[in-house]
Amino acid sequence: MASLTVRKLDDAVKARLRARAAATGRSVEEEIRVILREATGIPSATASDDPDLRNAAFSPTRNLSNVSGLLPKVTMIVGGGIAAYKALDLIRRLRERGFFVRCIMTNAAQQFVTPLSAGALANERCYTDLFDPGSECDAGHIRLARDCDLIVVAPATADLMAKMANGHANDLASAVLLAADKPVLLAPAMNPLMWNNPATRRNVAQLTRDGVAMVGPDTGEMAEAGEAGIGRMAEPVTIAAAAERMLRPQQAQPLKGRRVLITAGPTLEPIDPVRYIANRSSGKQGFAIAAAARAAGAEVTLISGPVELDDPAGVAVEHVESAREMLAAVETALPADIAIFTAAVADWRVAHEGPQKLKKTEAGVSPLQLIENPDILATISNLRDERPPLVVGFAAETEHLIDNAKAKFARKGCDWMVANDVSPGTGVMGGDRNTVHLLTRGEDGEIRTESFSVMTKEQVAAMLIERIILALPGPAA
Ligand SMILES: Cc1cc2nc3c(=O)[nH]c(=O)nc-3n(C[C@H](O)[C@H](O)[C@H](O)COP(=O)(O)O)c2cc1C
């Protein structure tokens, strides 16, 4: 089978390819695959089976730049130090702040943690090799250096800092750092003797002169038994906060002064003291929206059913169990400017909750009588006094998605409805990606449906918050 070297193509062809790739958010290599598929009449791969398409935020006709504008991109370089294990936590801390994270690992880093772990946590491929034909087809090291808003190096080893200070580029990490035109944040981590060595002192001074930002190192116990001093990597939350300060200057907070109320997760409806009725909601979508709203400057209250997620930074979180508790917490949290109801609230609960654990009896299983739970979305949408000016509902459907969502939209009285397909094959319930349709009303009262291609839940959150910012005219109250 013949192979194609992009480097050898005419300059004009390369320029057109790059322009197309930039417009669609694909790599040049993927763009070539799409062109070849089109030319041979073979249908495009679906978003769910093509990794590059899965990573694209919107279909080409959608406004990709707006979404990426609210979802800053971090290229994270993991160096070969003992603190590399903390870098895995840092990926999560960056993502929960609504950043898109793409990792690079040095060879030494791979002695401590695996690219598989970093890739799984980032939800993105982890890059390791400068001479990777797959990504170098379109000068991948240059793309990795440029296609981001910030480069974070954590842990920044003595070796990586020496390379940076002296302009080396003999592996992917150092080549990306040398080719970068974006701000760089280092989180140094090393033994105190390495940190205090005159060579490291010189390199740190040079990097500071070069405009490189640093967070840490902290003082404390070292991983090596009995050693203490300066050299511990700053904690992941501290590094993530430093990254956030660099990526989101205070003035870029369009929701400052707005109160946003969000529900997330499932509700648990007790049957008896040990059993309950629940659903598969993970809460990830609601938590991502809370983080995105907070990042846009809003004062956010998140009311969550039982989930296994860390509370988003800077968000007031109230944990509840049942639908009735969730409604009470929502009513207490009012007034709000915007209410977004992503929680998968159980429609029913058991009419008579057993005061003791129900026992097996000779007579067989006694049927559970179910009664309807309060409808939180409809209740808040129809409030007379404290109705938030913008109420957004989520419709999770397993069949006839748009029709069912439209019917729900008409019934509930909310302003917008986000419909998502949660049928078993989609992996949406509990997964990291979502395919949504935004239902709004035109001036003529007609329901308008805008469909998006598959996105990460953070990207869905960024899109929704962006739409809200555009829809809320006038200064904050
Ligand atoms: C167990 C172990 C722990 C290490 N920890 C550190 C460290 O915390 N900081 C550091 O600068 N180097 C540390 N090193 C040395 C680096 O791994 C070594 O300098 C390596 O070449 C760094 O490569 P990189 O900068 O490409 O990641 C450690 C080495 C070993 C074997």
PDBQT file of the ligand as one rigid body, heavy atoms in Angstrom, charges set to zero:
ROOT
HETATM    1  C1  LIG A 501      13.159   7.194  41.921  1.00  0.00    +0.000 C 
HETATM    2  C2  LIG A 501      13.554   8.450  41.206  1.00  0.00    +0.000 A 
HETATM    3  C3  LIG A 501      12.982   9.626  41.570  1.00  0.00    +0.000 A 
HETATM    4  C4  LIG A 501      13.336  10.809  40.914  1.00  0.00    +0.000 A 
HETATM    5  N1  LIG A 501      12.737  11.974  41.288  1.00  0.00    +0.000 NA
HETATM    6  C5  LIG A 501      13.093  13.116  40.710  1.00  0.00    +0.000 A 
HETATM    7  C6  LIG A 501      12.511  14.347  41.094  1.00  0.00    +0.000 A 
HETATM    8  O1  LIG A 501      11.638  14.391  41.983  1.00  0.00    +0.000 OA
HETATM    9  N2  LIG A 501      12.883  15.482  40.460  1.00  0.00    +0.000 N 
HETATM   10  C7  LIG A 501      13.833  15.467  39.496  1.00  0.00    +0.000 A 
HETATM   11  O2  LIG A 501      14.166  16.533  38.985  1.00  0.00    +0.000 OA
HETATM   12  N3  LIG A 501      14.407  14.322  39.089  1.00  0.00    +0.000 NA
HETATM   13  C8  LIG A 501      14.082  13.147  39.679  1.00  0.00    +0.000 A 
HETATM   14  N4  LIG A 501      14.661  11.977  39.265  1.00  0.00    +0.000 N 
HETATM   15  C9  LIG A 501      15.637  12.011  38.182  1.00  0.00    +0.000 C 
HETATM   16  C10 LIG A 501      14.950  12.095  36.832  1.00  0.00    +0.000 C 
HETATM   17  O3  LIG A 501      14.080  10.998  36.655  1.00  0.00    +0.000 OA
HETATM   18  C11 LIG A 501      15.981  12.127  35.717  1.00  0.00    +0.000 C 
HETATM   19  O4  LIG A 501      16.744  13.320  35.826  1.00  0.00    +0.000 OA
HETATM   20  C12 LIG A 501      15.347  12.043  34.349  1.00  0.00    +0.000 C 
HETATM   21  O5  LIG A 501      16.345  12.091  33.355  1.00  0.00    +0.000 OA
HETATM   22  C13 LIG A 501      14.393  13.186  34.121  1.00  0.00    +0.000 C 
HETATM   23  O6  LIG A 501      13.889  13.110  32.806  1.00  0.00    +0.000 OA
HETATM   24  P1  LIG A 501      12.814  14.126  32.228  1.00  0.00    +0.000 P 
HETATM   25  O7  LIG A 501      13.222  15.474  32.689  1.00  0.00    +0.000 OA
HETATM   26  O8  LIG A 501      12.907  13.940  30.765  1.00  0.00    +0.000 OA
HETATM   27  O9  LIG A 501      11.493  13.703  32.746  1.00  0.00    +0.000 OA
HETATM   28  C14 LIG A 501      14.316  10.789  39.900  1.00  0.00    +0.000 A 
HETATM   29  C15 LIG A 501      14.871   9.589  39.519  1.00  0.00    +0.000 A 
HETATM   30  C16 LIG A 501      14.513   8.427  40.164  1.00  0.00    +0.000 A 
HETATM   31  C17 LIG A 501      15.152   7.136  39.751  1.00  0.00    +0.000 C 
ENDROOT
TORSDOF 0
